[in-house]
């Protein structure tokens, strides 16, 4: 822990110094520290249900990003603490699990093209994968969100239309089925389309995810967003096919409806259904909990709702949340109460130096 603290202090000193230098050139970087704390009690609704309490998605993240000149930009998101902090560092530089680096990218933009290299989020999902992890409510997330090691090393090239209404990107990255990036020689190939057409904003992708040399999970994802003033509707559809000991198919549908009142209160409901083949396409050992991690829940349904509240005046940096969640696997009802704060340290500290 002392090493983490020393590293954080060193980074803060460097960031503030760099920020002052960058301000001269007009490219001020941003450093945001995001702690989250929550408590999740579980209550049995059946004899085999889960009961107890945990700290859920309590964590500490940082985001550091900015630009260098007119063409280069960088972004780094770190996951420093969780309810199991040791695993973040034991898994360092593995491709089959999360570690303390979510993403670390360097991008070069020229004309309508952007070229990006580094560790990035796989272009495999829709709107459920869109929020930063620190802002997500895992009790109301699909098993794919929980099980897939979504951050991988590689590169992508993206083309944006002149009116910025749509863009298409091709991504080449390591596979979440490998143990070590590149050393495992398993890769992911993704083609994704982003659009913004009035109230409709699609995120559609097609993916080949290598699980063995020359063998791929074929996956298609259709993320659809509909936005009307204070009302937001998100609908994700995902299909996965794995040709292993016969034809194995999985599919899922996840939907969310949110309504915002005066930028202070967001009321939302979310639910989904996943059909799982039993082959553990994205899953692992049998571990009974509120969210199924193995393939035992062939037809998995989850649902719930809650409130996000932003108490600060003219700011959404502080978020308080309360939600309730249930599913057909746990025979339990879960509650979550917590707070997340996005503290822009660069602006707060460096401007006073």
C-alpha positions as YAML, in Angstrom:
chain: A
units: angstrom
residues:
- id: 1
  name: UNK
  ca: [0.00, 0.00, 0.00]
- id: 2
  name: UNK
  ca: [2.89, 2.37, 0.77]
- id: 3
  name: UNK
  ca: [4.26, 1.79, -2.73]
- id: 4
  name: UNK
  ca: [0.90, 2.75, -4.23]
- id: 5
  name: UNK
  ca: [0.76, 5.90, -2.09]
- id: 6
  name: UNK
  ca: [4.33, 6.88, -3.06]
- id: 7
  name: UNK
  ca: [3.57, 6.30, -6.73]
- id: 8
  name: UNK
  ca: [0.40, 8.39, -6.47]
- id: 9
  name: UNK
  ca: [2.27, 11.29, -4.84]
- id: 10
  name: UNK
  ca: [5.00, 11.16, -7.49]
- id: 11
  name: UNK
  ca: [2.41, 11.14, -10.27]
- id: 12
  name: UNK
  ca: [0.55, 14.10, -8.76]
- id: 13
  name: UNK
  ca: [3.74, 16.15, -8.55]
- id: 14
  name: UNK
  ca: [4.57, 15.31, -12.14]
- id: 15
  name: UNK
  ca: [1.04, 16.02, -13.37]
- id: 16
  name: UNK
  ca: [0.93, 19.44, -11.76]
- id: 17
  name: UNK
  ca: [4.34, 20.38, -13.17]
- id: 18
  name: UNK
  ca: [3.38, 19.06, -16.58]
- id: 19
  name: UNK
  ca: [0.06, 20.86, -16.42]
- id: 20
  name: UNK
  ca: [1.77, 24.22, -15.88]
- id: 21
  name: UNK
  ca: [4.08, 23.60, -18.82]
- id: 22
  name: UNK
  ca: [1.22, 22.42, -21.02]
- id: 23
  name: UNK
  ca: [-0.89, 25.49, -20.23]
- id: 24
  name: UNK
  ca: [1.70, 27.59, -22.00]
- id: 25
  name: UNK
  ca: [1.14, 25.61, -25.18]
- id: 26
  name: UNK
  ca: [-2.63, 25.48, -24.70]
- id: 27
  name: UNK
  ca: [-2.75, 21.71, -24.13]
- id: 28
  name: UNK
  ca: [-3.69, 21.42, -20.45]
- id: 29
  name: UNK
  ca: [-3.95, 17.77, -19.31]
- id: 30
  name: UNK
  ca: [-6.71, 16.50, -17.06]
- id: 31
  name: UNK
  ca: [-6.26, 14.35, -13.96]
- id: 32
  name: UNK
  ca: [-9.40, 13.01, -12.30]
- id: 33
  name: UNK
  ca: [-9.38, 10.90, -9.15]
- id: 34
  name: UNK
  ca: [-12.57, 8.87, -8.71]
- id: 35
  name: UNK
  ca: [-13.21, 7.08, -5.40]
- id: 36
  name: UNK
  ca: [-16.37, 5.02, -5.03]
- id: 37
  name: UNK
  ca: [-17.83, 3.46, -1.91]
- id: 38
  name: UNK
  ca: [-20.97, 1.35, -1.67]
- id: 39
  name: UNK
  ca: [-22.61, -1.22, 0.58]
- id: 40
  name: UNK
  ca: [-24.66, -4.07, -0.89]
- id: 41
  name: UNK
  ca: [-26.87, -6.12, 1.46]
- id: 42
  name: UNK
  ca: [-28.52, -9.30, 0.10]
- id: 43
  name: UNK
  ca: [-31.79, -10.81, 1.34]
- id: 44
  name: UNK
  ca: [-32.99, -14.35, 0.68]
- id: 45
  name: UNK
  ca: [-36.23, -14.92, -1.20]
- id: 46
  name: UNK
  ca: [-35.75, -18.70, -1.35]
- id: 47
  name: UNK
  ca: [-34.20, -21.45, 0.75]
- id: 48
  name: UNK
  ca: [-31.06, -21.51, -1.41]
- id: 49
  name: UNK
  ca: [-30.77, -17.77, -1.77]
- id: 50
  name: UNK
  ca: [-27.77, -15.57, -1.05]
- id: 51
  name: UNK
  ca: [-27.77, -13.51, 2.14]
- id: 52
  name: UNK
  ca: [-25.15, -11.22, 3.59]
- id: 53
  name: UNK
  ca: [-23.44, -7.96, 2.73]
- id: 54
  name: UNK
  ca: [-20.47, -6.88, 0.64]
- id: 55
  name: UNK
  ca: [-18.87, -3.67, -0.62]
- id: 56
  name: UNK
  ca: [-19.66, -4.28, -4.28]
- id: 57
  name: UNK
  ca: [-17.96, -1.91, -6.70]
- id: 58
  name: UNK
  ca: [-16.09, 0.11, -4.03]
- id: 59
  name: UNK
  ca: [-12.92, 1.21, -5.76]
- id: 60
  name: UNK
  ca: [-10.40, 3.92, -6.60]
- id: 61
  name: UNK
  ca: [-9.75, 4.99, -10.21]
- id: 62
  name: UNK
  ca: [-7.78, 7.74, -11.89]
- id: 63
  name: UNK
  ca: [-8.09, 9.19, -15.39]
- id: 64
  name: UNK
  ca: [-5.25, 11.15, -16.96]
- id: 65
  name: UNK
  ca: [-5.61, 12.47, -20.49]
- id: 66
  name: UNK
  ca: [-4.68, 15.35, -22.74]
- id: 67
  name: UNK
  ca: [-3.08, 16.28, -26.04]
- id: 68
  name: UNK
  ca: [0.38, 16.92, -27.39]
- id: 69
  name: UNK
  ca: [0.36, 19.50, -30.12]
- id: 70
  name: UNK
  ca: [-2.48, 19.44, -32.62]
- id: 71
  name: UNK
  ca: [-2.36, 15.80, -33.67]
- id: 72
  name: UNK
  ca: [-1.42, 13.61, -30.71]
- id: 73
  name: UNK
  ca: [-3.57, 12.74, -27.68]
- id: 74
  name: UNK
  ca: [-3.20, 10.30, -24.82]
- id: 75
  name: UNK
  ca: [-5.45, 8.70, -22.23]
- id: 76
  name: UNK
  ca: [-4.72, 6.52, -19.21]
- id: 77
  name: UNK
  ca: [-7.26, 5.01, -16.80]
- id: 78
  name: UNK
  ca: [-6.00, 3.15, -13.73]
- id: 79
  name: UNK
  ca: [-7.89, 0.91, -11.32]
- id: 80
  name: UNK
  ca: [-5.84, 1.26, -8.12]
- id: 81
  name: UNK
  ca: [-8.11, -0.29, -5.49]
- id: 82
  name: UNK
  ca: [-11.05, -2.69, -5.39]
- id: 83
  name: UNK
  ca: [-12.61, -5.06, -2.87]
- id: 84
  name: UNK
  ca: [-9.86, -7.51, -3.95]
- id: 85
  name: UNK
  ca: [-6.92, -5.15, -4.56]
- id: 86
  name: UNK
  ca: [-4.23, -7.85, -4.60]
- id: 87
  name: UNK
  ca: [-5.66, -9.38, -7.78]
- id: 88
  name: UNK
  ca: [-5.25, -6.10, -9.66]
- id: 89
  name: UNK
  ca: [-1.47, -6.38, -9.30]
- id: 90
  name: UNK
  ca: [-1.16, -10.17, -9.42]
- id: 91
  name: UNK
  ca: [-2.90, -10.06, -12.80]
- id: 92
  name: UNK
  ca: [-0.58, -7.35, -14.15]
- id: 93
  name: UNK
  ca: [-0.12, -7.66, -17.91]
- id: 94
  name: UNK
  ca: [-2.41, -10.66, -18.23]
- id: 95
  name: UNK
  ca: [-5.00, -10.67, -21.00]
- id: 96
  name: UNK
  ca: [-7.54, -13.00, -19.37]
- id: 97
  name: UNK
  ca: [-8.40, -10.81, -16.38]
- id: 98
  name: UNK
  ca: [-8.48, -7.19, -15.24]
- id: 99
  name: UNK
  ca: [-5.47, -5.47, -13.69]
- id: 100
  name: UNK
  ca: [-4.56, -1.99, -12.45]
- id: 101
  name: UNK
  ca: [-4.40, -0.57, -16.00]
- id: 102
  name: UNK
  ca: [-7.78, -0.29, -17.65]
- id: 103
  name: UNK
  ca: [-6.52, 1.52, -20.70]
- id: 104
  name: UNK
  ca: [-3.37, 3.33, -21.85]
- id: 105
  name: UNK
  ca: [-3.58, 4.78, -25.35]
- id: 106
  name: UNK
  ca: [-1.74, 7.13, -27.67]
- id: 107
  name: UNK
  ca: [-3.67, 8.50, -30.65]
- id: 108
  name: UNK
  ca: [-2.64, 10.36, -33.79]
- id: 109
  name: UNK
  ca: [-5.30, 12.26, -35.77]
- id: 110
  name: UNK
  ca: [-4.87, 13.48, -39.32]
- id: 111
  name: UNK
  ca: [-7.74, 14.61, -41.48]
- id: 112
  name: UNK
  ca: [-10.73, 12.34, -40.85]
- id: 113
  name: UNK
  ca: [-8.57, 9.46, -39.57]
- id: 114
  name: UNK
  ca: [-7.44, 8.60, -36.05]
- id: 115
  name: UNK
  ca: [-4.81, 5.93, -35.34]
- id: 116
  name: UNK
  ca: [-4.62, 4.54, -31.79]
- id: 117
  name: UNK
  ca: [-2.18, 2.12, -30.17]
- id: 118
  name: UNK
  ca: [-1.93, 0.75, -26.63]
- id: 119
  name: UNK
  ca: [-4.32, -0.94, -24.25]
- id: 120
  name: UNK
  ca: [-7.92, -0.12, -25.09]
- id: 121
  name: UNK
  ca: [-11.46, -1.37, -24.63]
- id: 122
  name: UNK
  ca: [-12.46, -4.00, -27.16]
- id: 123
  name: UNK
  ca: [-15.03, -2.71, -29.66]
- id: 124
  name: UNK
  ca: [-17.42, -5.55, -28.90]
- id: 125
  name: UNK
  ca: [-20.33, -4.08, -27.01]
- id: 126
  name: UNK
  ca: [-23.14, -1.61, -27.00]
- id: 127
  name: UNK
  ca: [-24.37, 0.83, -24.39]
- id: 128
  name: UNK
  ca: [-23.89, -1.42, -21.37]
- id: 129
  name: UNK
  ca: [-20.12, -1.23, -21.90]
- id: 130
  name: UNK
  ca: [-20.17, 2.50, -22.59]
- id: 131
  name: UNK
  ca: [-19.98, 3.95, -19.01]
- id: 132
  name: UNK
  ca: [-16.67, 3.93, -17.17]
- id: 133
  name: UNK
  ca: [-16.44, 1.00, -14.75]
- id: 134
  name: UNK
  ca: [-16.44, 3.29, -11.72]
- id: 135
  name: UNK
  ca: [-19.83, 4.66, -12.79]
- id: 136
  name: UNK
  ca: [-21.42, 1.30, -13.53]
- id: 137
  name: UNK
  ca: [-23.88, -0.60, -11.30]
- id: 138
  name: UNK
  ca: [-22.64, -4.24, -11.50]
- id: 139
  name: UNK
  ca: [-25.70, -5.70, -9.75]
- id: 140
  name: UNK
  ca: [-27.66, -4.74, -12.88]
- id: 141
  name: UNK
  ca: [-25.13, -5.88, -15.47]
- id: 142
  name: UNK
  ca: [-25.05, -8.91, -17.76]
- id: 143
  name: UNK
  ca: [-22.73, -11.86, -17.21]
- id: 144
  name: UNK
  ca: [-20.81, -10.74, -20.31]
- id: 145
  name: UNK
  ca: [-19.99, -7.43, -18.60]
- id: 146
  name: UNK
  ca: [-18.76, -9.34, -15.55]
- id: 147
  name: UNK
  ca: [-16.85, -12.14, -17.30]
- id: 148
  name: UNK
  ca: [-15.19, -10.70, -20.38]
- id: 149
  name: UNK
  ca: [-11.71, -9.18, -19.93]
- id: 150
  name: UNK
  ca: [-12.64, -6.21, -22.06]
- id: 151
  name: UNK
  ca: [-9.36, -4.23, -21.96]
- id: 152
  name: UNK
  ca: [-6.73, -5.55, -24.39]
- id: 153
  name: UNK
  ca: [-3.51, -4.44, -26.10]
- id: 154
  name: UNK
  ca: [-3.45, -3.61, -29.79]
- id: 155
  name: UNK
  ca: [-4.38, -0.84, -32.20]
- id: 156
  name: UNK
  ca: [-7.26, 0.64, -34.14]
- id: 157
  name: UNK
  ca: [-7.88, 2.96, -37.04]
- id: 158
  name: UNK
  ca: [-11.03, 5.07, -37.14]
- id: 159
  name: UNK
  ca: [-12.57, 7.13, -39.91]
- id: 160
  name: UNK
  ca: [-15.05, 9.90, -39.07]
- id: 161
  name: UNK
  ca: [-17.29, 11.53, -41.64]
- id: 162
  name: UNK
  ca: [-16.93, 15.25, -42.28]
- id: 163
  name: UNK
  ca: [-20.20, 16.06, -40.48]
- id: 164
  name: UNK
  ca: [-19.06, 13.92, -37.49]
- id: 165
  name: UNK
  ca: [-22.41, 12.10, -37.58]
- id: 166
  name: UNK
  ca: [-20.85, 8.67, -37.93]
- id: 167
  name: UNK
  ca: [-17.55, 6.85, -37.77]
- id: 168
  name: UNK
  ca: [-16.23, 3.39, -38.59]
- id: 169
  name: UNK
  ca: [-13.28, 1.75, -36.84]
- id: 170
  name: UNK
  ca: [-11.28, -1.44, -37.30]
- id: 171
  name: UNK
  ca: [-9.50, -2.83, -34.25]
- id: 172
  name: UNK
  ca: [-6.82, -5.49, -33.91]
- id: 173
  name: UNK
  ca: [-6.14, -6.57, -30.34]
- id: 174
  name: UNK
  ca: [-5.11, -9.44, -28.12]
- id: 175
  name: UNK
  ca: [-7.77, -11.96, -27.10]
- id: 176
  name: UNK
  ca: [-9.33, -12.27, -23.65]
- id: 177
  name: UNK
  ca: [-8.88, -16.05, -24.02]
- id: 178
  name: UNK
  ca: [-5.08, -15.74, -23.98]
- id: 179
  name: UNK
  ca: [-2.95, -15.69, -20.85]
- id: 180
  name: UNK
  ca: [-0.33, -13.14, -21.87]
- id: 181
  name: UNK
  ca: [-0.73, -10.38, -24.47]
- id: 182
  name: UNK
  ca: [0.81, -11.36, -27.82]
- id: 183
  name: UNK
  ca: [2.72, -14.28, -26.26]
- id: 184
  name: UNK
  ca: [-0.45, -16.39, -26.41]
- id: 185
  name: UNK
  ca: [-0.81, -15.53, -30.13]
- id: 186
  name: UNK
  ca: [-4.57, -15.24, -29.82]
- id: 187
  name: UNK
  ca: [-6.20, -12.12, -31.23]
- id: 188
  name: UNK
  ca: [-9.45, -10.21, -31.64]
- id: 189
  name: UNK
  ca: [-10.63, -8.53, -34.85]
- id: 190
  name: UNK
  ca: [-13.43, -5.98, -34.60]
- id: 191
  name: UNK
  ca: [-15.32, -3.70, -36.95]
- id: 192
  name: UNK
  ca: [-17.54, -1.11, -35.26]
- id: 193
  name: UNK
  ca: [-19.87, 1.65, -36.46]
- id: 194
  name: UNK
  ca: [-20.85, 4.64, -34.33]
- id: 195
  name: UNK
  ca: [-23.63, 6.95, -35.44]
- id: 196
  name: UNK
  ca: [-25.61, 9.96, -34.24]
- id: 197
  name: UNK
  ca: [-28.73, 10.71, -36.26]
- id: 198
  name: UNK
  ca: [-31.11, 12.96, -34.38]
- id: 199
  name: UNK
  ca: [-32.51, 10.99, -31.46]
- id: 200
  name: UNK
  ca: [-30.99, 7.69, -32.66]
- id: 201
  name: UNK
  ca: [-27.37, 6.73, -31.87]
- id: 202
  name: UNK
  ca: [-26.26, 3.22, -32.88]
- id: 203
  name: UNK
  ca: [-23.15, 1.30, -31.77]
- id: 204
  name: UNK
  ca: [-23.00, -1.78, -34.01]
- id: 205
  name: UNK
  ca: [-20.08, -4.17, -34.22]
- id: 206
  name: UNK
  ca: [-18.94, -7.50, -35.68]
- id: 207
  name: UNK
  ca: [-16.15, -9.42, -33.98]
- id: 208
  name: UNK
  ca: [-13.91, -12.46, -34.29]
- id: 209
  name: UNK
  ca: [-12.43, -13.44, -30.91]
- id: 210
  name: UNK
  ca: [-9.82, -16.19, -31.10]
- id: 211
  name: UNK
  ca: [-10.10, -18.82, -28.34]
- id: 212
  name: UNK
  ca: [-7.69, -21.33, -29.93]
- id: 213
  name: UNK
  ca: [-5.30, -21.01, -32.84]
- id: 214
  name: UNK
  ca: [-7.51, -20.44, -35.88]
- id: 215
  name: UNK
  ca: [-10.75, -20.95, -33.87]
- id: 216
  name: UNK
  ca: [-12.98, -17.97, -33.18]
- id: 217
  name: UNK
  ca: [-16.02, -16.89, -31.23]
- id: 218
  name: UNK
  ca: [-18.09, -15.09, -33.85]
- id: 219
  name: UNK
  ca: [-19.96, -12.24, -32.26]
- id: 220
  name: UNK
  ca: [-22.30, -9.47, -33.40]
- id: 221
  name: UNK
  ca: [-23.53, -6.66, -31.18]
- id: 222
  name: UNK
  ca: [-26.22, -4.10, -31.88]
- id: 223
  name: UNK
  ca: [-26.29, -1.24, -29.39]
- id: 224
  name: UNK
  ca: [-29.13, 1.21, -29.92]
- id: 225
  name: UNK
  ca: [-29.59, 4.49, -28.07]
- id: 226
  name: UNK
  ca: [-32.66, 6.73, -28.29]
- id: 227
  name: UNK
  ca: [-32.43, 10.14, -26.63]
- id: 228
  name: UNK
  ca: [-35.33, 12.56, -26.18]
- id: 229
  name: UNK
  ca: [-34.52, 15.58, -24.00]
- id: 230
  name: UNK
  ca: [-34.61, 14.09, -20.47]
- id: 231
  name: UNK
  ca: [-35.50, 10.55, -21.56]
- id: 232
  name: UNK
  ca: [-32.86, 7.99, -22.58]
- id: 233
  name: UNK
  ca: [-33.59, 4.49, -23.88]
- id: 234
  name: UNK
  ca: [-30.82, 1.95, -24.46]
- id: 235
  name: UNK
  ca: [-31.30, -1.44, -26.10]
- id: 236
  name: UNK
  ca: [-28.42, -3.88, -26.65]
- id: 237
  name: UNK
  ca: [-28.60, -7.15, -28.57]
- id: 238
  name: UNK
  ca: [-25.68, -9.56, -28.74]
- id: 239
  name: UNK
  ca: [-25.22, -12.89, -30.55]
- id: 240
  name: UNK
  ca: [-22.28, -15.26, -30.02]
- id: 241
  name: UNK
  ca: [-21.44, -18.44, -31.91]
- id: 242
  name: UNK
  ca: [-18.78, -20.96, -30.98]
- id: 243
  name: UNK
  ca: [-18.21, -24.02, -33.18]
- id: 244
  name: UNK
  ca: [-17.00, -26.45, -30.55]
- id: 245
  name: UNK
  ca: [-18.29, -30.01, -30.23]
- id: 246
  name: UNK
  ca: [-21.28, -29.02, -32.30]
- id: 247
  name: UNK
  ca: [-23.06, -25.75, -32.89]
- id: 248
  name: UNK
  ca: [-23.15, -23.58, -29.77]
- id: 249
  name: UNK
  ca: [-25.02, -20.31, -29.72]
- id: 250
  name: UNK
  ca: [-25.55, -17.63, -27.10]
- id: 251
  name: UNK
  ca: [-27.55, -14.45, -27.25]
- id: 252
  name: UNK
  ca: [-28.57, -11.65, -24.94]
- id: 253
  name: UNK
  ca: [-30.84, -8.63, -24.80]
- id: 254
  name: UNK
  ca: [-30.28, -5.82, -22.30]
- id: 255
  name: UNK
  ca: [-32.40, -2.69, -21.95]
- id: 256
  name: UNK
  ca: [-32.33, 0.44, -19.83]
- id: 257
  name: UNK
  ca: [-34.70, 3.40, -19.53]
- id: 258
  name: UNK
  ca: [-33.61, 6.52, -17.66]
- id: 259
  name: UNK
  ca: [-35.31, 9.83, -16.97]
- id: 260
  name: UNK
  ca: [-33.42, 12.89, -15.69]
- id: 261
  name: UNK
  ca: [-34.97, 15.69, -13.65]
- id: 262
  name: UNK
  ca: [-33.20, 19.06, -13.93]
- id: 263
  name: UNK
  ca: [-29.76, 17.39, -14.23]
- id: 264
  name: UNK
  ca: [-30.00, 16.45, -10.53]
- id: 265
  name: UNK
  ca: [-31.93, 13.19, -10.33]
- id: 266
  name: UNK
  ca: [-31.82, 10.24, -12.71]
- id: 267
  name: UNK
  ca: [-34.46, 7.55, -12.26]
- id: 268
  name: UNK
  ca: [-33.74, 4.33, -14.15]
- id: 269
  name: UNK
  ca: [-34.90, 0.77, -14.68]
- id: 270
  name: UNK
  ca: [-32.79, -1.92, -16.31]
- id: 271
  name: UNK
  ca: [-33.18, -5.57, -17.19]
- id: 272
  name: UNK
  ca: [-31.92, -8.25, -19.47]
- id: 273
  name: UNK
  ca: [-32.09, -11.85, -20.59]
- id: 274
  name: UNK
  ca: [-29.16, -14.06, -21.60]
- id: 275
  name: UNK
  ca: [-29.28, -17.52, -23.12]
- id: 276
  name: UNK
  ca: [-26.03, -19.33, -22.35]
- id: 277
  name: UNK
  ca: [-24.94, -22.47, -24.20]
- id: 278
  name: UNK
  ca: [-23.32, -24.32, -21.32]
- id: 279
  name: UNK
  ca: [-19.87, -24.07, -22.93]
- id: 280
  name: UNK
  ca: [-18.65, -21.22, -20.71]
- id: 281
  name: UNK
  ca: [-17.93, -19.06, -23.75]
- id: 282
  name: UNK
  ca: [-17.40, -16.14, -21.41]
- id: 283
  name: UNK
  ca: [-17.36, -17.57, -17.90]
- id: 284
  name: UNK
  ca: [-15.29, -19.57, -15.49]
- id: 285
  name: UNK
  ca: [-15.48, -22.01, -12.59]
- id: 286
  name: UNK
  ca: [-18.70, -22.67, -10.73]
- id: 287
  name: UNK
  ca: [-18.87, -19.97, -8.09]
- id: 288
  name: UNK
  ca: [-22.28, -19.43, -6.57]
- id: 289
  name: UNK
  ca: [-23.12, -15.82, -5.88]
- id: 290
  name: UNK
  ca: [-25.64, -13.16, -6.77]
- id: 291
  name: UNK
  ca: [-24.27, -13.01, -10.34]
- id: 292
  name: UNK
  ca: [-23.66, -16.42, -12.00]
- id: 293
  name: UNK
  ca: [-20.08, -16.74, -13.23]
- id: 294
  name: UNK
  ca: [-20.33, -20.22, -14.76]
- id: 295
  name: UNK
  ca: [-22.75, -21.65, -17.33]
- id: 296
  name: UNK
  ca: [-25.28, -23.09, -14.87]
- id: 297
  name: UNK
  ca: [-27.80, -20.32, -15.55]
- id: 298
  name: UNK
  ca: [-28.75, -21.27, -19.13]
- id: 299
  name: UNK
  ca: [-31.61, -18.78, -19.24]
- id: 300
  name: UNK
  ca: [-30.51, -15.89, -17.05]
- id: 301
  name: UNK
  ca: [-32.86, -12.95, -16.41]
- id: 302
  name: UNK
  ca: [-32.01, -9.91, -14.28]
- id: 303
  name: UNK
  ca: [-33.94, -6.75, -13.49]
- id: 304
  name: UNK
  ca: [-34.18, -3.81, -11.13]
- id: 305
  name: UNK
  ca: [-34.04, -0.05, -10.87]
- id: 306
  name: UNK
  ca: [-32.76, 2.84, -8.87]
- id: 307
  name: UNK
  ca: [-31.92, 6.50, -8.52]
- id: 308
  name: UNK
  ca: [-28.75, 8.51, -9.16]
- id: 309
  name: UNK
  ca: [-28.68, 11.84, -7.34]
- id: 310
  name: UNK
  ca: [-26.22, 14.70, -8.00]
- id: 311
  name: UNK
  ca: [-26.36, 17.06, -4.98]
- id: 312
  name: UNK
  ca: [-23.68, 19.59, -5.97]
- id: 313
  name: UNK
  ca: [-24.76, 22.84, -7.55]
- id: 314
  name: UNK
  ca: [-23.97, 23.06, -11.28]
- id: 315
  name: UNK
  ca: [-21.93, 19.87, -11.13]
- id: 316
  name: UNK
  ca: [-22.35, 16.12, -11.50]
- id: 317
  name: UNK
  ca: [-18.98, 15.30, -9.95]
- id: 318
  name: UNK
  ca: [-20.62, 13.80, -6.85]
- id: 319
  name: UNK
  ca: [-23.17, 11.06, -7.39]
- id: 320
  name: UNK
  ca: [-25.22, 9.31, -4.71]
- id: 321
  name: UNK
  ca: [-27.04, 6.15, -5.71]
- id: 322
  name: UNK
  ca: [-29.58, 3.69, -4.38]
- id: 323
  name: UNK
  ca: [-30.90, 0.69, -6.29]
- id: 324
  name: UNK
  ca: [-32.59, -2.68, -5.97]
- id: 325
  name: UNK
  ca: [-31.77, -5.72, -8.11]
- id: 326
  name: UNK
  ca: [-32.98, -9.29, -8.53]
- id: 327
  name: UNK
  ca: [-32.48, -12.22, -10.90]
- id: 328
  name: UNK
  ca: [-33.69, -15.77, -11.48]
- id: 329
  name: UNK
  ca: [-30.38, -17.29, -10.33]
- id: 330
  name: UNK
  ca: [-29.70, -16.03, -6.81]
- id: 331
  name: UNK
  ca: [-33.16, -16.41, -5.23]
- id: 332
  name: UNK
  ca: [-32.33, -13.16, -3.47]
- id: 333
  name: UNK
  ca: [-32.93, -9.44, -3.63]
- id: 334
  name: UNK
  ca: [-29.95, -7.09, -3.45]
- id: 335
  name: UNK
  ca: [-29.75, -3.46, -2.48]
- id: 336
  name: UNK
  ca: [-26.94, -1.03, -3.20]
- id: 337
  name: UNK
  ca: [-26.33, 2.33, -1.55]
- id: 338
  name: UNK
  ca: [-23.21, 4.35, -2.29]
- id: 339
  name: UNK
  ca: [-21.39, 7.43, -3.51]
- id: 340
  name: UNK
  ca: [-18.95, 8.23, -6.33]
- id: 341
  name: UNK
  ca: [-16.92, 11.42, -6.59]
- id: 342
  name: UNK
  ca: [-14.95, 12.57, -9.64]
- id: 343
  name: UNK
  ca: [-12.35, 14.97, -8.27]
- id: 344
  name: UNK
  ca: [-10.57, 17.00, -10.98]
- id: 345
  name: UNK
  ca: [-7.28, 17.39, -9.17]
- id: 346
  name: UNK
  ca: [-5.44, 19.13, -12.00]
- id: 347
  name: UNK
  ca: [-7.84, 22.08, -12.07]
- id: 348
  name: UNK
  ca: [-8.23, 22.26, -8.29]
- id: 349
  name: UNK
  ca: [-4.57, 22.10, -7.24]
- id: 350
  name: UNK
  ca: [-2.43, 23.09, -10.19]
- id: 351
  name: UNK
  ca: [-4.24, 26.36, -10.89]
- id: 352
  name: UNK
  ca: [-3.21, 27.58, -7.41]
- id: 353
  name: UNK
  ca: [0.49, 26.86, -7.87]
...
